[in-house]
Amino acid sequence: MEFNVHHQVLTAVFAIAVVLGAIVNKTNFCTMGAVSDWINIGDSGRMRAWLFAMVIAISGVAAMETAGIINLSGETFPPYRTANFAWLRYLVGGALFGIGMTLASGCGNKTLVRVGAGNLKSLVVLVIASVMAYLMMWTPFYENLFHPWVSATAIDLARHGMNTQELGTVIAGVSGMTPSRNLNAVVGVAIAVALFIFVFRSADFRGSTDNLLGGAAVGLAVLAGWYLTGGPLGQAWKEYAEFATQVPSRVQVQSYTFISPMGDSVRYLLSPGTTALINFGVVALAGVISGSFVYALLTKTFRIEWFVSAGDFANHAVGGVLMGTGGVLAMGCTVGQAITGMSTLAIGSMLTFFAIVIGAAATMKYQYWRMLRES
């Protein structure tokens, strides 16, 4: 079989994901853990690592777009900068995901890493979240339950002279300025610099190799995904797909996200003979699990872990349902929206990020209150 450009892209995506899985396992980069550390013990180290990943992703995208290497204002998956601003979708989906990842002991990326390290609880979460993501994406479930109110509350920014929901474009539209790529780049750099200063003000963060490495690895992986699919190789990939006998799935400009690929993975597993269904997200999931597995074996940290009680199982099961549902509804997770989406400066991604944090923090506060009440 010929090793064509489609295979080149997927191989690169898998290789990057393997490295990402190993580094996330090694550094314990965890967005749910970041909120937990901050809320419960006042430690902002992992939260700053999360923000550091955003700094790298935002500044890198600004640089590549300014240089004309990529253009994220066209068709992307998910459509981060869409002018159809479904604000309630981002808020509700983000909150559901935040609650779900807290109950399930980790976000989508962390769930994959734990599966690779032998955690069977996370495997159950992965299966449940994947089934829910599949139902949301590939059955009438979303259309019947969510679409009516999502469409009713969405704002068409194009009717107000804004062809995208990128922050710079929205600022220009509201202020009466002329939207431009230079303005968007300036806004991106300003946000990245502000976040960078906040992140590195902490001596504890600066002294933590794991937090520095974890944040840098995730941010660079997001940039690599954008470059692979939106750069020269990505253009060749799209041209290949246009003339392919069997059109590959999701040949679009995209980067790393971990909930919709779960739904795509179920779709592929239901028709394993249809190799065209193996796409960016499917190989990314496999890569993260593989990288974590290899790291766990090499460091002898591979451990089988199971539920300690029926209540523990129920929490993780409900968490999986909310993660799969909320992640697709919000069009991304703590990586897919809060880093990959944030790199596009889409205001929907910003809403999702805050909704995830608020949902997770509120759930942790409730759990703590309930624990005190029962003790």
Secondary structure by P-SEA (a helix, b strand, c coil): ccccaaaaaaaaaaaaaaaaaaaaaaacccaaaaaaaaaccccaaaaaaaaaaaaaaaaaaaaaaaaccccccccccccccccccaaaaaaaaaaaaaaaaaaacccaaaaaaaaaaccaaaaaaaaaaaaaaaaaccccccccccaaaaaaacccccccccccccaaaaaaaaacccccaaaaaaaaaaaaaaaaaaaaccccccccaaaaaaaaaaaaaaaaaaaacccaaaaaaaaaaaacccccccccccccccaaaaaaaaaaaacccccccccaaaaaaaaaaaaaaaaaaaaccccccccccaaaaaaaaaaaaaaaaaaaaaccccccccccccccccaaaaaaaaaaaaaaaaaaaaaaaaaaaac
